[in-house]
């Protein structure tokens, strides 16, 4: 059964009791345009928008009942799968075991967790609410709507901002603290960058950037409580970075600021796409004109490596490895390169892992805490799958039919 089938059946059953919130379609489309950065094809974009709409529609239908049920989340039972596409599932996630969360199906009971050691666990039934979910780096917590949930017990805490659709959330590298981006006003307004803990007031660091229709605007690229830094980029409609700042976690002082060239007229190929390492030490700059990427160390503003003909999508935990795909020069950044991803040690230019030939990267990845592993969503046939590439470079497919990962590293989430 597809997500669309689930939505239709649920709508028929619940629409009379829980009407869709006003303005939902416009909000969902705006999010899809602003966050659906990787564009493989027109069909993929339509699918991305449809998926987000499906999530949001379910949210509107089950928000009230789901929120009420969350206070008494049922115990999780092992649920072995009879399908060859799905692995055997264990019970609750053991405390202290890092995991990567993913939607097997976008339903309240469809959230699962893959450990870096190979086991798959069931996450407690949680309300979808606003649909978009962001996991902490170790997977012990997930932000859904305006609540943070423990993925082992289902226990909840309020996020600092309450039910505010103009705030986006990123988890810090300690898996406890949060970085928040709050839109101050309408078009042409800046955003407030804040940090905090679930259940506690946020602390504002800075007011940066400009927000515009169908553009991500100010976006947190790295939220490092451990290194006391927050990396923020001003991102345009075409994925291009206009400005990049490094903020001090404690004082909000701007420790680093860099501007990038942007297209001066419609149809011009120009701009730089950026991603940052989780520890806020490095930024990868993919140039639309050259089709190549520079790795820049932020501490001293030094380019430490150059990857010819590669687009970098994200880093491993300490920034020593990157996930990259081949990219042609003079291609607009809005056309992200997604085919044939590989994990590369940029210090030695050694390819640690290659995807199956012709596979497509789905735009979401996660870094192994305190390791060199990278998890990603990948399509190497008719289904989207989750792959885990360990610190030793060995890659394994965990599950062969998923919707997408629930990550918080890069701008797609």
C-alpha positions as CSV (number, residue, x, y, z in Angstrom):
1,X,0.0,0.0,0.0
2,X,1.4,3.4,-0.9
3,X,1.5,6.6,1.2
4,X,-1.2,8.0,-1.1
5,X,-3.5,5.0,-0.3
6,X,-2.8,5.5,3.4
7,X,-3.7,9.2,3.2
8,X,-6.9,8.6,1.3
9,X,-8.2,5.9,3.7
10,X,-7.3,8.0,6.7
11,X,-8.9,11.1,5.2
12,X,-12.1,9.2,4.6
13,X,-12.2,8.0,8.2
14,X,-11.0,11.1,10.0
15,X,-11.7,14.2,7.9
16,X,-15.1,14.9,9.6
17,X,-13.5,15.0,13.0
18,X,-10.1,16.6,12.3
19,X,-10.3,19.1,9.4
20,X,-7.1,20.1,7.5
21,X,-5.6,23.3,9.0
22,X,-6.0,26.4,6.8
23,X,-3.1,27.3,4.5
24,X,-1.7,23.8,4.8
25,X,-1.1,23.3,1.1
26,X,0.7,26.6,0.6
27,X,2.9,25.9,3.6
28,X,3.8,22.4,2.4
29,X,4.6,23.6,-1.1
30,X,6.8,26.4,0.3
31,X,8.7,23.9,2.4
32,X,9.1,21.5,-0.5
33,X,10.5,24.2,-2.7
34,X,12.8,25.6,0.0
35,X,14.0,22.2,1.3
36,X,13.8,19.9,-1.7
37,X,17.2,21.0,-2.9
38,X,18.4,17.8,-4.7
39,X,16.6,17.7,-8.0
40,X,17.1,14.5,-10.0
41,X,14.2,15.1,-12.4
42,X,10.8,16.6,-12.8
43,X,9.2,13.4,-11.7
44,X,11.4,13.4,-8.6
45,X,10.4,16.9,-7.7
46,X,6.7,16.1,-8.1
47,X,7.3,13.0,-5.9
48,X,9.0,15.1,-3.2
49,X,6.2,17.6,-3.1
50,X,3.6,14.8,-3.0
51,X,5.5,13.1,-0.2
52,X,5.6,16.2,1.9
53,X,2.0,17.0,1.1
54,X,1.1,13.4,2.2
55,X,3.0,13.8,5.5
56,X,1.4,17.2,6.1
57,X,-2.2,16.0,5.3
58,X,-1.7,13.1,7.7
59,X,-0.5,15.6,10.2
60,X,-3.7,17.7,9.9
61,X,-5.8,14.6,10.3
62,X,-4.2,13.0,13.3
63,X,-2.7,16.0,15.1
64,X,-5.3,16.1,17.9
65,X,-5.7,12.4,18.4
66,X,-2.0,11.7,18.0
67,X,-1.0,14.3,20.5
68,X,-3.4,12.9,23.0
69,X,-2.1,9.3,22.4
70,X,1.6,10.5,22.8
71,X,1.1,10.9,26.5
72,X,0.4,7.2,26.8
73,X,2.6,5.7,24.1
74,X,2.1,1.9,23.9
75,X,5.0,-0.4,24.7
76,X,7.1,-1.4,21.7
77,X,7.1,-5.1,20.8
78,X,9.5,-6.9,18.5
79,X,8.0,-7.2,15.0
80,X,9.7,-9.7,12.8
81,X,9.1,-8.9,9.1
82,X,7.8,-11.5,6.6
83,X,8.9,-9.4,3.7
84,X,12.3,-10.1,2.0
85,X,12.6,-6.3,1.6
86,X,12.7,-5.8,5.4
87,X,15.0,-7.2,8.1
88,X,14.0,-8.7,11.4
89,X,13.2,-6.0,13.9
90,X,14.1,-6.0,17.6
91,X,12.4,-4.3,20.4
92,X,13.2,-0.9,22.0
93,X,16.5,0.8,21.2
94,X,19.0,0.0,23.9
95,X,20.2,3.0,25.9
96,X,23.5,4.3,24.6
97,X,23.3,2.6,21.2
98,X,23.6,5.2,18.3
99,X,21.1,4.7,15.6
100,X,19.9,6.3,12.4
101,X,16.1,6.8,12.1
102,X,14.1,6.2,8.9
103,X,10.5,6.1,7.8
104,X,9.6,2.6,6.6
105,X,6.2,4.1,5.9
106,X,5.2,7.7,6.7
107,X,2.7,6.8,9.4
108,X,2.7,7.2,13.2
109,X,3.9,3.6,13.6
110,X,6.3,3.7,10.6
111,X,9.5,5.0,12.3
112,X,12.4,2.5,12.6
113,X,16.1,2.7,13.7
114,X,19.2,1.1,12.2
115,X,22.2,0.7,14.5
116,X,25.8,1.0,13.2
117,X,26.3,-2.5,14.5
118,X,23.7,-4.0,12.1
119,X,20.6,-4.3,14.3
120,X,17.2,-2.8,13.4
121,X,14.8,-1.5,16.1
122,X,11.3,-0.3,16.3
123,X,10.7,3.3,17.5
124,X,7.6,3.9,19.7
125,X,4.4,5.0,18.0
126,X,4.6,8.7,17.8
127,X,2.2,11.4,16.5
128,X,3.3,12.7,13.1
129,X,1.9,16.2,13.8
130,X,3.6,18.5,11.4
131,X,5.3,15.6,9.6
132,X,8.8,16.9,9.2
133,X,11.1,15.1,11.8
134,X,14.7,15.8,12.8
135,X,16.7,13.2,14.8
136,X,19.6,13.9,17.2
137,X,23.0,12.7,15.9
138,X,22.9,9.5,18.0
139,X,19.2,8.9,17.3
140,X,18.2,9.0,21.0
141,X,15.8,11.9,20.4
142,X,13.6,13.1,17.6
143,X,11.9,16.5,17.1
144,X,8.3,16.2,15.8
145,X,6.1,19.2,15.6
146,X,6.9,21.3,18.7
147,X,7.9,18.3,20.9
148,X,11.1,16.3,21.4
149,X,10.6,12.6,22.0
150,X,12.9,9.9,23.5
151,X,13.1,7.2,20.8
152,X,13.4,4.4,23.3
153,X,10.5,5.3,25.7
154,X,8.4,7.8,23.8
155,X,8.8,10.3,26.6
156,X,8.4,13.9,25.5
157,X,9.6,17.4,26.2
158,X,8.4,20.7,24.7
159,X,10.8,22.4,22.3
160,X,11.8,26.0,23.2
161,X,9.6,27.7,20.6
162,X,6.2,26.1,21.0
163,X,3.9,25.6,18.0
164,X,5.5,28.0,15.7
165,X,5.7,27.2,11.9
166,X,8.4,29.8,11.4
167,X,11.1,28.0,13.3
168,X,13.5,25.2,12.1
169,X,15.4,22.9,14.4
170,X,18.9,21.3,14.2
171,X,20.2,19.0,17.0
172,X,23.7,19.7,18.3
173,X,26.5,17.2,18.3
174,X,25.9,16.3,22.0
175,X,22.4,15.1,21.0
176,X,20.9,17.2,23.8
177,X,21.1,20.8,22.7
178,X,19.4,22.5,19.8
179,X,20.1,25.2,17.2
180,X,17.0,27.2,16.1
181,X,16.3,29.5,13.2
182,X,13.3,31.8,13.7
183,X,12.0,34.0,10.9
184,X,11.4,37.4,12.4
185,X,8.9,38.8,9.9
186,X,7.8,38.5,6.3
187,X,9.6,38.9,3.0
188,X,13.1,40.6,3.3
189,X,13.1,40.0,7.0
190,X,16.1,38.4,8.9
191,X,16.2,35.4,11.1
192,X,17.1,35.0,14.8
193,X,19.7,32.2,15.5
194,X,19.3,30.7,18.9
195,X,20.5,27.7,21.0
196,X,18.8,25.9,23.8
197,X,17.5,22.7,25.4
198,X,14.1,21.0,25.1
199,X,12.0,22.2,28.0
200,X,14.1,25.3,28.6
201,X,14.1,28.9,27.2
202,X,16.3,29.5,24.1
203,X,19.2,31.9,24.1
204,X,19.5,34.2,21.1
205,X,22.9,34.5,19.5
206,X,22.4,36.7,16.4
207,X,20.0,38.1,13.9
208,X,21.2,37.3,10.4
209,X,20.4,37.1,6.7
210,X,17.3,37.8,4.6
211,X,14.2,35.6,4.0
212,X,12.5,35.5,0.6
213,X,9.7,33.5,-1.1
214,X,10.8,30.0,-2.1
215,X,14.3,30.4,-0.7
216,X,15.7,28.6,2.4
217,X,17.2,31.8,3.7
218,X,19.4,31.6,6.8
219,X,20.2,27.9,7.4
220,X,22.2,26.1,10.1
221,X,24.8,24.0,8.5
222,X,26.5,22.8,11.7
223,X,25.4,23.0,15.3
224,X,28.4,22.1,17.6
225,X,27.8,22.3,21.3
226,X,31.1,20.4,21.8
227,X,33.2,23.0,19.9
228,X,30.9,25.9,20.9
229,X,30.2,27.0,17.3
230,X,27.2,27.4,15.0
231,X,27.8,27.6,11.2
232,X,25.0,29.5,9.4
233,X,24.6,30.0,5.6
234,X,22.4,32.4,3.7
235,X,21.0,30.1,1.1
236,X,19.3,31.2,-2.1
237,X,16.6,29.6,-4.2
238,X,19.1,27.7,-6.4
239,X,21.0,26.2,-3.4
240,X,23.7,28.8,-3.7
241,X,25.3,30.3,-0.6
242,X,25.5,34.0,-0.4
243,X,27.1,34.4,3.0
244,X,28.5,32.0,5.6
245,X,29.0,32.9,9.3
246,X,30.5,31.1,12.3
247,X,28.9,32.2,15.6
248,X,30.3,31.6,19.0
249,X,27.9,29.4,21.0
250,X,28.3,31.3,24.3
251,X,28.5,35.0,23.1
252,X,27.0,35.0,19.6
253,X,30.0,36.8,18.3
254,X,30.8,36.4,14.6
255,X,34.1,34.5,14.6
256,X,34.1,34.1,10.8
257,X,32.3,35.6,7.8
258,X,32.7,34.9,4.1
259,X,30.7,36.0,1.1
260,X,30.3,34.1,-2.2
261,X,29.6,35.1,-5.8
262,X,26.0,34.9,-6.8
263,X,24.3,34.9,-10.2
264,X,23.9,38.5,-11.4
265,X,21.1,37.7,-13.9
266,X,18.6,35.0,-14.7
267,X,20.2,32.0,-16.6
268,X,23.7,32.7,-15.5
269,X,25.6,29.7,-14.2
270,X,27.4,30.9,-11.0
271,X,27.4,30.3,-7.3
272,X,28.7,28.0,-4.6
273,X,26.9,25.2,-2.7
274,X,28.1,24.7,0.8
275,X,27.9,22.0,3.5
276,X,29.7,21.9,6.9
277,X,31.2,19.2,9.0
278,X,29.3,18.3,12.2
279,X,32.1,19.6,14.4
280,X,32.0,23.0,12.6
281,X,35.7,22.7,11.6
282,X,35.3,22.4,7.8
283,X,33.1,23.6,5.0
284,X,32.9,22.1,1.5
285,X,32.4,24.6,-1.4
286,X,31.0,23.2,-4.6
287,X,31.5,25.6,-7.5
288,X,28.8,25.6,-10.2
289,X,31.3,26.9,-12.9
290,X,34.1,24.4,-12.3
291,X,32.0,21.5,-11.1
292,X,34.6,20.9,-8.4
293,X,34.8,21.3,-4.6
294,X,37.2,23.0,-2.2
295,X,37.5,21.9,1.4
296,X,38.1,24.9,3.6
297,X,39.3,24.9,7.2
298,X,37.3,27.5,9.0
299,X,39.7,28.2,11.9
300,X,42.2,29.9,9.6
301,X,40.3,30.3,6.3
302,X,42.6,27.9,4.5
303,X,41.7,25.6,1.5
304,X,43.1,22.3,2.5
305,X,41.9,20.1,-0.3
306,X,40.4,20.2,-3.8
307,X,38.2,17.5,-5.3
308,X,38.0,17.8,-9.1
309,X,34.7,17.1,-10.8
310,X,32.9,16.3,-7.5
311,X,30.0,17.7,-5.6
312,X,30.2,17.2,-1.8
313,X,26.9,16.5,0.0
314,X,28.1,16.0,3.6
315,X,30.9,15.1,6.0
316,X,31.7,12.3,8.5
317,X,31.7,13.2,12.2
318,X,35.1,14.7,12.4
319,X,35.2,15.9,8.8
320,X,37.8,13.4,7.6
321,X,35.5,11.9,5.0
322,X,32.9,13.2,2.6
323,X,30.0,11.8,0.6
324,X,30.5,13.1,-3.0
325,X,29.1,12.5,-6.5
326,X,30.6,13.2,-10.0
327,X,29.6,16.7,-11.3
328,X,30.0,18.4,-14.6
329,X,31.2,22.0,-15.0
330,X,28.9,24.9,-15.9
331,X,25.7,23.3,-14.6
332,X,23.3,25.3,-12.5
333,X,23.5,24.4,-8.8
334,X,19.7,23.8,-8.7
335,X,20.5,20.6,-10.7
336,X,22.2,18.7,-7.9
337,X,24.5,15.8,-8.9
338,X,23.2,12.6,-7.2
339,X,24.3,9.6,-9.3
340,X,27.1,7.2,-8.3
341,X,27.9,8.5,-4.8
342,X,31.1,7.6,-3.1
343,X,32.7,8.1,0.3
344,X,36.1,9.8,-0.1
345,X,38.9,10.4,2.4
346,X,39.7,13.9,1.2
347,X,43.1,14.0,3.0
348,X,44.4,11.2,0.8
349,X,41.9,11.5,-2.1
350,X,41.2,7.8,-1.6
351,X,37.8,6.4,-2.4
352,X,36.7,4.4,0.7
353,X,33.4,3.1,-0.7
354,X,31.5,3.3,-4.0
355,X,27.8,2.8,-4.5
356,X,26.4,0.2,-6.9
357,X,26.8,1.5,-10.5
358,X,24.0,3.9,-11.5
359,X,22.7,4.3,-7.9
360,X,21.1,7.6,-6.9
361,X,21.7,9.4,-3.6
362,X,18.4,10.5,-2.0
363,X,19.7,13.7,-0.4
364,X,19.8,12.6,3.2
365,X,22.8,11.4,5.2
366,X,23.9,10.9,8.8
367,X,27.4,10.8,10.3
368,X,28.4,8.0,12.8
369,X,29.0,9.7,16.2
370,X,32.7,9.7,17.1
371,X,33.4,7.6,14.0
372,X,34.1,7.8,10.3
373,X,30.9,6.1,9.1
374,X,28.2,7.6,6.9
375,X,24.6,6.5,6.4
376,X,22.6,7.5,3.4
377,X,19.5,6.8,1.4
378,X,20.1,5.3,-1.9
379,X,18.1,4.0,-4.9
380,X,19.8,1.2,-6.9
381,X,16.6,-0.2,-8.5
382,X,12.9,0.3,-7.9
383,X,13.1,1.0,-4.1
384,X,14.8,3.5,-1.8
385,X,17.1,1.8,0.6
386,X,19.2,2.7,3.6
387,X,23.0,2.0,3.4
388,X,25.5,2.2,6.3
389,X,29.2,2.7,5.4
390,X,31.3,1.8,8.4
391,X,34.6,3.4,9.6
392,X,36.4,0.4,7.9
393,X,34.8,1.4,4.5
394,X,32.6,-1.7,4.4
395,X,29.1,-0.8,3.1
396,X,25.9,-2.8,3.8
397,X,22.3,-2.3,2.8
398,X,20.2,-2.4,5.9
399,X,16.7,-2.2,4.5
400,X,15.6,-2.5,0.9
401,X,12.3,-0.5,0.9
402,X,12.0,2.8,2.9
403,X,10.5,6.2,2.4
404,X,13.5,8.4,3.6
405,X,15.9,9.0,6.4
406,X,15.2,11.3,9.3
407,X,18.4,13.3,9.6
408,X,19.5,16.7,10.7
409,X,22.9,17.2,9.2
410,X,22.3,19.1,5.9
411,X,19.7,21.4,4.4
412,X,17.3,18.9,3.1
413,X,15.7,18.1,6.5
